[in-house]
Amino acid sequence: MTQHVYKQIELTGSSTKSIDDAVKGAIERASKTLRNLNWFEITETRGHIEDGKVAHWQVTLKVGMRLED
């Protein structure tokens, strides 16, 4: 039985639409240059306010990549 080993990286995504969109954007962008992305964990959520409204969301993620055998 093969045991997997993972490397963790930290990403921060942002979006004017939603937290979900910020997460998806960060993962989609990272997947263009990184392989074996396997899981993520949201570690921080922030936002920017303009004129009393949320202008954008910023989400920091830990992302696990499975190391190749």
C-alpha positions in Angstrom: 0.0 0.0 0.0 1.4 3.4 -1.0 1.4 6.2 1.6 1.0 9.7 0.2 3.0 12.7 1.2 1.8 16.2 0.8 3.4 19.6 0.5 1.4 22.6 1.7 1.5 26.1 0.1 -0.4 29.2 1.0 -2.5 31.1 -1.6 -4.5 34.3 -1.4 -7.4 34.9 -3.8 -9.6 37.9 -4.2 -12.9 38.6 -5.8 -15.5 41.4 -6.1 -18.2 38.8 -6.2 -17.9 36.4 -3.2 -15.7 34.4 -0.9 -16.5 31.3 -3.0 -15.3 33.1 -6.2 -12.1 34.2 -4.4 -11.4 30.5 -3.4 -12.2 29.2 -6.9 -10.1 31.8 -8.6 -7.0 31.0 -6.4 -7.3 27.3 -7.0 -8.0 27.6 -10.7 -5.0 29.9 -11.1 -2.7 27.7 -9.1 -3.8 24.6 -11.0 -2.4 26.1 -14.2 1.2 25.8 -12.9 1.0 23.2 -10.1 0.2 19.5 -10.2 -1.6 17.2 -7.9 -3.6 19.8 -5.9 -5.6 17.7 -3.5 -7.2 19.7 -0.7 -7.6 23.2 0.7 -8.4 24.8 4.0 -9.5 28.5 4.4 -7.3 30.1 7.0 -8.3 33.8 6.7 -11.1 35.8 5.3 -10.9 39.6 4.8 -12.8 42.2 2.9 -12.6 45.8 1.7 -15.4 48.3 2.3 -16.1 51.2 0.0 -19.1 53.6 0.5 -20.6 51.3 3.2 -20.6 48.2 0.9 -18.3 45.2 0.5 -16.0 46.1 -2.4 -14.1 42.8 -2.6 -13.3 39.7 -0.6 -9.8 38.3 0.1 -9.4 34.7 1.2 -6.1 33.0 2.3 -5.9 29.2 1.8 -3.6 26.4 2.7 -3.5 24.0 -0.3 -2.1 20.5 -0.1 -0.3 19.0 -3.1 0.4 15.3 -3.2 4.0 14.6 -4.0 4.6 12.4 -6.9 6.0 8.9 -6.3 
